[in-house]
Amino acid sequence: MKYIIPFLVLGACTSDVAPANVLIDMGQIETQANGRCIAKDTSPAVIETVTIQEIELPELRDANGTVTRPATLRTITRQQIIRERAEIRFETLCPQNYSAELVATLQRALKARGFYAGQISGTLDLQTGAAIQSFQRISGVDSPLLALETARQLGIVALSKDRLVAGQ
């Protein structure tokens, strides 16, 4: 039993090292004692630009109803925050699991769904990270780091026992 603890500590210390084919910032990924990895990232704010036209001076009409001066409009543009920037946490693949084969499979899965247009290289680069983020944004995880649930949806990692039993 005393040999297991040093092994677990060693595993936790070395598990955050990303392989050479990972070129994006893996952010802050914490390896828990149970071997699961939790990503911490910042989901960006969503800002909408709204442009409206307001009547500055109304039109003028003569006694017959003919427009003698058209209305003068003023354009007003403002930005409003739709969603605030937020710190997010989610279960992710541990960095050491990003083999070239897994990343190539991920790229093919994203390409088949229209989210990735690059070469199937097996390298987790910025273009692949952007595709991951675009795909995940639909489910509420706005991050280039791959959520474990997204990997399951794409069929690139096995479903958990709980999900297999529940038939999900």
Buried (B, 14 or more C-beta within 10 A) or exposed (E): EEEEEEEEEEBBEEBBEBBEBBEBEBBEBBBEEEEEBBBBBEBBEEEEEEEEEEEEEEEEEEEEEEEEEEEEEEEEEEEEEEEEEEEBEBBBBBBBBBEBEBBBBBBBBBBEEEBBEBEBBBBBBEBBBBBBBBBBBEEEBBBBBBBBBBBBBBEBBEEEEEEEEEEE
